Amino acid sequence: MRVGIDIGSTTVKVVVLDSDNHIVYKKYQRHHSKSRETAVKMLTQALESTGGGSITAALSGSAALSAAGISGLPFVQEVFATRVAVESLVGDVDAVVELGGEDAKILFITGGSEERMNGSCAGGTGAFIDQMASLLSLSLEELDRLSLEHLHIYNIASRCGVFAKSDIQPLLNQGAIKADIAASIYQSIVSQTIAGLAQGREIKGRVCFLGGPLTFLKGLRRRFVSTLELGDGAVFPENAEFFVAIGAALEGARGEPMDSADVLRRLSRANESDNKTGTLRPLFASEEEYAAFSRRHAQNGVPETDIDTYDGDAWLGIDAGSTTTKLVLIDENDRLLYSFYAPGKGDPLSALRGPLLKLLELCAGRITLRGAAVTGYGEELIQNAFNIDFGIVETTAHYYAAKKFDDNVDFIIDIGGQDMKCFKLRDGVVDSIMLNEACSSGCGSFIESFASALGYSVDAFARLGLFAKKPVNLGSRCTVFMNSSVKQAQNDGAGVDDISAGLSVSVVKNAVYKVIRAKNAAELGRSIVVQGGTFLNDSILRAFELEIGRDVTRPAIAGLMGAFGAALYAKSKAVGKSGLIGIEALRGFSRETKTTACGLCANGCKLTVNIFNGGKKYISGNRCGKPLGKKAEDLPDSYEFKKDLLLSYTPKPGSLGKIGLPLGLGMYELLPFWHTLLSELGFEVVHSGLSDRELYISGQHTIPSDTVCYPAKLMHGHIERLLEDRELTTVFFPCMPYNFDEGMGDNHYNCPVVAFYPELLAANVSGLKSIKYLAPYMAPHARSFPRLAAQYFHENFNIKKGTVKIAVQRAFEAYEDFKNKIYAFGDRALEFAETHNRRVIILAGRPYHTDPEVHHGVNRLLSSLGVVVISEDCLRPQAKMRLSVLNQWTYHSRLYAAAKFAAERPNVDLVQLISFGCGLDAITSDEVKDILENGGKIYTLIKIDEINNLGAAKIRLRSLLEAK
Amino acid sequence: MMAKLVYDETGRLLFTQEMREEYTILVPMMLPVHMTFLAKILKAQGFKVELLTSTSREIVNLGLQSVHNDTCYPALLVIGQMMEALESGKFDINKTALIITQTGGGCRASNYIHLLRKALKKRGWEHIPVISFNLAGMEKNPGFKFPIKVYFELVGTVVYGDIIMNLSNQTRPYEINPGETDALVDMWTQKLLDEGMSLRRLRWTLGRIAADFGAIPIKKEKKTKVGVVGEIYIKYAALGNNNLEAFLASENCEVVIPGLLDFIIFMGDHHLVDTRRYKIKYKKAAVSYLIKIVFSFFQKRLIGAVRRQGGFRVPADFRTIKSLAGDYVSDGNKMGEGWLLTGEMLELLHSGINNIICTQPFGCLPNHIVGKGMIRALRDGHPGANIVAIDYDPGATQTNQENRIKLMLAVARLANGI
């Protein structure tokens, strides 16, 4: 008999084959983090039911690695096992797609065999679906069934689970339909698999789909088949979830047979062995220590009043957070009359309606509502649906609440389900705001869904961690990495208690190192108030105190602080009488949701339209005021100006035929230069235009590195778009290690990606092989350029050298002219702000951030908040600055100069736009922050990537604008 | 009492003559053989030197605290390792200096030294001088000057370090008497330190080293040969790559790692490429030229010694690697490891080593292009190529990395029938 055991990240599969390789036994079971224990039990059962005796056995799967090492049983790498099984059971296929709990794999069988696994930054497929289902309060079966009923698919970032979640969360809060979200979740997995794994190879022909998720989830299957346009080519073999185990059994059969009792004994030995993952100090050394800790924190209660007897005025606060909904009612002495806290279940409106109705009934006759305010992700939806008086930004709400507990508060940290918000206060004014970026989001809800996946409540799970002896070290990059670290710890045999404590420490480290980035506790402040539901977890609170080495204040209502603050805010505004929806209207409350594409401009935003009580409309998903019927105020915005200016370079017929320029990366600034040069030489110069989602999708299959920045990834789509033009025979995209020297830095490089991406395109985009693709190394900054360019174009196109030299001259003039127009725009914008008394925000990034698909409309969002927007390149070159970093990239020198400019002017602020994966901005962001903070300014950064949703950016920008 | 603090006109704290006498210089570990030589040479010049070999987990934590967490992993580790040493209490904070390599060029690695200074400032240790160790003559320090003889010794360090690393990698997996290779490495390291690394007898000494390694009795056993290329720190430093070499040894592989010589010649060469390509003047062109010529000369000596000995895989010279790379990337592609990385993969493929691990820090910018970006094209040109790219990062799990390497090994074994 041949036994194969596949210990995956979430399940164990055991298969027994007879000598003809027929399956005589198979079993599939979730292991709930007890992978080895489960494996031993399942093997025991398997041996019992098949009789045991002399067997061959092999292990496979990501969680079997160290078990194999300890037990000495043979290990078969799982992708390899899949291949063996497919060859034996299915035979004639061209490719295999296998999705597991954590890893995704693609095997190409025909046309040069190749096996691929996802990179570290794109893990967690199955685990991601589990988390999303729990976020939507659906079982996997329900999620799957719903997905089949979808009408509409949203663009959801497909980089990884964390990014996708950042896109989904706001959709939920806007009231998008669950069926559509379910299908969109699947679609993002499909995109991720194609982009991250296929890397230039087309998945076509007969394709076999394997692994748990693809076996059980019909909707996911359907998305794969339709996206890959496979039709009949899709193969869903029987026992698809067992292929790895079968492959292990087949491969293991090549080894020596052993006595089954011996195999079992060896595997059991692995079960007992000790955990090797790095461990941390326990959260509490003793029960006494915990008791003292509990006593200290018990002091921060809130006075309450009985709502059943109270007679008088009251104010309502609502916090529609990412994962929970909170409601608080206070009396005239700020005492708590009523509070409510519950999971939002992906539908904040329904979650709120019941408690709100109950509250109104309780108040009826006796208590007069004098005002109501709402905050949180669901702010606008709730405000519109229930007619709430005020909508306020989270930071404001939290500040109002924290001040109530500690008048001297100078640092507030709030860890909610999705976001972490920290802010420093100086003399009662917000001094700096730190919000997590996409990568470190979702920590709070991660613990929640993790606990529930293991069958614990959050409380019980947290309590387990308090006295864990050896908390495991799970790193702090993001929840996908943490999840993967958990698997490794489990794989090494760590217990649930150690994992619970380890997760708490990881979440805290994430906050301290990634969000706050403080060196020591003194930097944080003297009086620290912690809040947010996540801090109700004692393990987290303790880990935080240990990490910063200081005691903090946790209000007993830590989870309600947003709502409490909103209520206090409403009270401070004294409106007289609240306009809140009445009891009758609320009883008969109805909502209808529709999705539609806005056709008012080229952006084509996907709108979600909510209609309340059959009349009142609320539209979301828009990036500007047009679909709301509002005429946007015409404020200067250099992003729009630059975009229009670039698009004014149109092709002119030329004797040398068409030549194409991909509009991205460095080309965003050098288009005027190359366009003029080539036009003057006699080419008809076309470019690939602005990016959009479709363009990205069309090129994503040739992206070799999934961690490169989004602007670089878009280049693949730009090339595809150029190649669509059949008349185009030449594409020109020069490599430029150096940029122009603007005299602001120690050197004037381009970053490695901007400099050399043209070579990467040549090596990966097969379409370029069928045309003339020119990616010469060029250095227009050098005095030799006219001569070298003349030589180059003479050699390649037989153009007279004199002609080229003149064209080069024109190109320099065009570039100058372009730059001057932008500088002049900057001058006008600043002047406009001055005369109209407006604030200016320098939305500082790179020239290629002008692309709407790159900035996702952040500029419009800022305009809608009433500020003048300019970019860093609107400022004329300044004298060289003294910095504490090497200032050697042209684009980045502008950032430092812009930061200095903002730091010196009262009405100017700077917001840094950073593309995910931009290594250079790891250096610039800290330096820009220092420059701004030295000038007493708040540093704000917005990380952009594929993520389409501006929810988090909006909080940041509103916080910045309301800070002073 | 700490030494008098002297600054240059840009405000940089200098390492002075006074410090040279009193201060201990902390050197981060990368290549054990080479670095041991380096430490010894500095000691012979009267410096107090301490090689940092700690691999404690605290390093990553201190790194995260000290630099932006999206900074490349090598910077995070090196700076974390230094912070750990400074916090350990083993060194007098007022009598310690740090040394770090500085490459120059458009990669963010040029900023390591500045990040280190920022980290020191954040910690309140601005008085600790940082010495830049580079070939290009950047950031001079009055207390860090050497007689010409030392420069020759530094050249010797690279040449001898490379040959010992190269040959020991070829005998260790096959030795009949366990430990014999490592004993020979220690013996030669000591001997060279004692005798001094004279360049005059270099050819003869290289021959003796080759002969000694050639005399190690080996088994005739077929092992999977695995080439390791990538970002320079991650490729070489066990701290950076989770003990990759030890892992591969435990998987019954022979590890093939390109030497440091190529990288140094590359550093000299790429400046010359710019002057040639764009006809721009480069002040230090003469130095670059000298570096290229001198190291190329000694590389030939090394290759000659290995070839004459017979029985060993003979490494290709710089010029060959460059011409191989030229079919895929231009020599103008020079940030980070630049075209050399693609070239090293090609050199491995051409010498029959199809199995390659391309290592890099998570999000390494140049490697997007010359590493991961070229794998597709390399596979197209070399159907047997079996290349896996592995990212290293404070959060990446070893299980994930090893599982991917195991996949590469399973494919390799299938192809080799092992």
Interface residues (C-beta under 8 A of the other chain):
Chain A: S62 L65 S66 F75 V76 Q77 E78 V79 F80 D103 G112 E114 E115 M117 G119 S120 C121 G123 Q199 G200 G278 N473 G475 S476 R477 C478 F481 M482 S484 S485 K487 Q488 N491 K509 Y513 K514 R517 K519 P704 S705 T707 V708 A712 C735 P737 Y738 N747 Y749 N750 C751 P752 V753 A755 F756 Y757 E759 L760 A763 N764 Y777 A779 A782 R783 S784 F785 R787 L788 R882 S884 V885 L886 Q888 W889 G917 G919 L920 D921 A922 I923 S925 D926
Chain B: T10 G11 R57 L64 Q65 S66 H68 N69 D70 T71 C72 G105 G106 C107 R108 S110 N111 H114 L115 R117 K118 K121 K122 R123 D274 R277 Y278 K279 I280 Y328 V329 S330 G332 N333 K334 M335 G336 F362 G363 C364 L365 P366 N367 H368 I369 V370 K372 G373 M374 I375 R376 A377 R379 P383 A389 D391 D393 P394 G395 A396 T397 Q398 T399 N400 Q401 E402 N403 R404 K406 L407 L409 A410 V411 L414
